[in-house]
Amino acid sequence: MSFQTDTIHAGVGPDKVYGAIMTPIYQSSTFVFEDIGKHRGFDYTRSGNPTRKALEDNLCALEGCSSAVAVTTGMAAITSTLSIFHAGDEIICTDDCYGGTSRLMKTVQEHFGIKVHFVNMQVAENILPFVNEQTKAVWVETPSNPLLNLVDIAAVSVLARERGLLTIVDNTFLSPFGQKPFELGADIVVHSTTKYLNGHSDVVGGAVLSNSEDLDKKLKFTVNALGTCAQPFDCWLVLRGIKTLVVRMREHERNALAVAQFLEQHPRVKRVFYPGLVNHPQHELAKKQQKSFGGMVSFELDGALEDVNRVLMGTKLFALAESLGGVESLIEHPASMSHASMDKEHREAAGITDTIIRLSVGIEDGDDLVADLQRALG
Ligand SMILES: *Cc1c(COP(=O)(O)O)cnc(C)c1O
């Protein structure tokens, strides 16, 4: 089946009891055994739940892999994945990753002795000087947050595989509609389903996906052992959100391109970061690797912090808020909001200056969005 058909039907069959067309919410902690040692596939919701399974089967079909585990948040997906490593292991991570990811990586390093190297991977070979006997994985986030830098997943995964390392990709920014990391050589994909997959800013959720028997087993075991699994109602919301993923992503991209082109010619804007612009330094890679340029646009304002604040407070449609990927447009200041959890030194090294503004472009009317920014920029 095509991707678009799968968003609606994969993993979801009419309910066997009453024929409900929508997957019921099995809000039950435990399931009655039919006989000693015999149940109907589920015994306890931490270990498995029919609503969660529908979402997991759906996500598997969309990413094109053999296993998915739905967890409580994107950070739970990252925590669960990092839990397969041991003290003494080393990981190489994209330097301008999500703020929460860099914070967690540093915590894991301090508390559990897993060493993390933050590396600019825009040139895949940059990882090589950091590979040694202890290295176990390369953690890729592309496009990056908030600067929309790209990493060539196929190039990194070839280098990683040759050295026996896993390639792990955080695919939150594009969703499987916009990028298919397993086709490019990834071993594990993590998601914050809070963002585009759910798309309606009404749930936090995450998922870990894998494509080998060994990793599938390890990750399922870890999520059950840690207890990071997603709740049935949250799974139901994400599953409902995914049904409109394709139509939403098309509109997000259309509006983001219009906004990026508008900002590009605005005299108060120094630089625009959007992989869909022809002058984005990695536009060719975006065309090759991605199926969509996505809905995230960042820009650097020509001015001081007061000017940044005026723009942040000046929009009416773009709401001042963290998060991304919902139908409504958001504006935020990475240095003091989404990336405040990344220390200043790390932030500056990654190029996230105080005058960068990030937009999550929603699916309102594109002309209204451009007019809103025009007003706020003055
Ligand atoms: C939001 C986000 C996360 C964390 O997800 P939560 O659902 O907020 O825990 C991880 N990675 C990326 C790229 C994100 O945007």
PDBQT file of the ligand as one rigid body, heavy atoms in Angstrom, charges set to zero:
ROOT
HETATM    1  C1  LIG A 401      10.668  17.775  20.871  1.00  0.00    +0.000 C 
HETATM    2  C2  LIG A 401      11.820  16.987  20.449  1.00  0.00    +0.000 A 
HETATM    3  C3  LIG A 401      12.304  15.941  21.244  1.00  0.00    +0.000 A 
HETATM    4  C4  LIG A 401      11.737  15.634  22.618  1.00  0.00    +0.000 C 
HETATM    5  O1  LIG A 401      10.415  15.232  22.555  1.00  0.00    +0.000 OA
HETATM    6  P1  LIG A 401       9.342  15.393  23.746  1.00  0.00    +0.000 P 
HETATM    7  O2  LIG A 401       8.117  14.745  23.202  1.00  0.00    +0.000 OA
HETATM    8  O3  LIG A 401       9.201  16.851  24.012  1.00  0.00    +0.000 OA
HETATM    9  O4  LIG A 401       9.906  14.682  24.941  1.00  0.00    +0.000 OA
HETATM   10  C5  LIG A 401      13.376  15.213  20.759  1.00  0.00    +0.000 A 
HETATM   11  N1  LIG A 401      13.934  15.491  19.570  1.00  0.00    +0.000 NA
HETATM   12  C6  LIG A 401      13.499  16.484  18.786  1.00  0.00    +0.000 A 
HETATM   13  C7  LIG A 401      14.156  16.740  17.474  1.00  0.00    +0.000 C 
HETATM   14  C8  LIG A 401      12.424  17.278  19.197  1.00  0.00    +0.000 A 
HETATM   15  O5  LIG A 401      12.002  18.277  18.423  1.00  0.00    +0.000 OA
ENDROOT
TORSDOF 0
